[in-house]
């Protein structure tokens, strides 16, 4: 197998032997859709390249991972089976949150190690395993030669490889196929956004960062409800119905008969208001959801 | 009766004969005579060592192999060691052995068999060669024509019996090699092994023998024990056990020595010998019938690389089993008890069957390399929705909650936290050890760290005068 990044056939997707630097390159191998349409549009081939190093640079705890990667990881696990390997995560992954996004408990293998050399070794071993569809590695102190070695291992075994490194590495060279700088910043309307600065891709440099919502749909709906409730304050008494901007159905009014307000407070006092939030796909199974999701009482 | 005598060229002769080193297969020394005998058992059940040669009686089985010529070719092809195989045939074991000795010397065998064979090719005649020569006997036929009674009185019964066997007048009796039920082989190290790396060099030989045994028995190894005998009884004033051992286990039966060798290597690298070792012994602790590997034409089934259990075992051998973990959901509502982490090799025992089932079920969903247009659609609803799973939980958890600074009544974590959603009230834990959890959870926003998941320890009634304490338990990211 030749080195994929030297493969000239990668530029001849449309029958053209020449890839012009001002247009987005075509994928020479399999890609995995990221699950974020805005990001797909800016990546060659329309997704994360499979079998290549993808570098995510960010500020110190290196914890901005799941909102960005979960859709692709869930899809990779669904297609191929086997667990996603985490090498040296900054905190403990919390399974109830990941399972809700399609990454069940059997789809995770956590390799805890502190020493940089052990992390690199474990990462390479995980890449060589046929049953591991994706590897997430936190390698704050990896050198270029070591990253190149990981890149080759990923290319030989067609594994998704995400490497998390600190922001300060943005200026140094890297063999990665795609490099992103991930930053959390406030967008319009006060909602936080993930700003993705694409530092390296097969295509023209991108002036403005790609922005993605920093929260899941349901979290955004919940936060909007909380905001609305605070704004309306204690004087809210009448049924108000509105739709949140992110599409999740959202109701403010007397609770439906399926779920009487707890403690009989809502029945006894006419001034109590029940806020109920649920997005449409989970509306029928709302009983199994989060307690925060279910009901909140605002006493007038 | 038809006999084949086999001998492997000694290495120094081999080196003189052809200077082509660099072969990966082990030499005779690396395999040992027992293992070579086990290897020969695949051709015929009648195998015995006689002096320096391995003798195979093949009259009953040569048709199975397609005739004598095909059998000889097969022997050459399946030669387990790098050294060249010398072969000779004969109507009895002694004739085959004598022809092999002549062949090794480069002498053409005589026309008349067995009468024309020179006397020094007969093991039983070797102590009496000088006397026999002075009697004028040069060949087997010369001795056989001497009077029977006189030969027995002068040279003992052995010589006469050997000649009877060679002429086919007496049965050719041997103790046939058998394959032991349990692999258990020990050998003395060529030099005292001071450290574990030296043991690994010698263990390779035992592993090669184990592979021959496993193939002959058609079994795969699940657990093997490597044991070494310590050369000292006391060291630095401490009494030492007579021997030390390590046990290496694997999840799926294997005949592949590369995986076992790597596991042994990692384990030995972490082992310190109590004293120099003199003997090494390898034992099969647990084996299972070998089913062979089934192959598939589908490209997605033929991914190259290791199996998952091999990865888990290798990582566990070097980093420690507690460092390679998988989550296990627990029925509890306190976040730090909602999941526990189990070493992956324990969970892997039930794993493969589950993984295969899951993969089959999702064969239809394998079109995951979706076109970019499909990416705009929302992600498929998770079919593995565990009870208690919710996208509102934070994906990162702090098992030990982090106590937060409280300034002017507000908790701080990288800046002043503003509470957005909550409280979610959680109470109990009286059944477990430690303090019962009486908490109010909030989702809050920190200027530096984004969304965080914090809780307030609700004071009990009579302690209400205390200021509430705030803790950080989760991070969104």
Interface residues (C-beta under 8 A of the other chain):
Chain A: X30 X31 X32 X33 X34 X35 X36 X37 X40 X41 X46 X47 X50 X61 X63 X64 X65 X66 X67 X70 X71 X74 X75 X76 X78 X79 X80 X81 X82 X83 X90 X91 X92 X93 X94 X95 X96 X97 X98 X99 X100 X101 X102 X104 X105 X106 X108 X109 X110 X111 X112 X113 X118 X121 X122 X125 X126 X128 X129 X130 X131 X132 X156 X157 X158 X184 X192 X214 X215 X216 X218 X219 X222 X223 X225 X226 X227 X281 X285 X288 X289 X290 X291 X292 X293
Chain B: X300 X303 X304 X305 X306 X307 X308 X310 X311 X312 X314 X315 X318 X319 X323 X324 X325 X326 X327 X328 X329 X335 X338 X339 X341 X344 X351 X354 X355 X358 X359 X362 X365 X366 X367 X368 X369 X370 X371 X372 X374 X375 X376 X379 X380 X381 X382 X384 X385 X386 X387 X388 X389 X390 X391 X392 X393 X394 X395 X396 X397 X398 X399 X420 X421 X422 X424 X441 X443 X445 X449 X450 X451 X474 X475 X476 X477
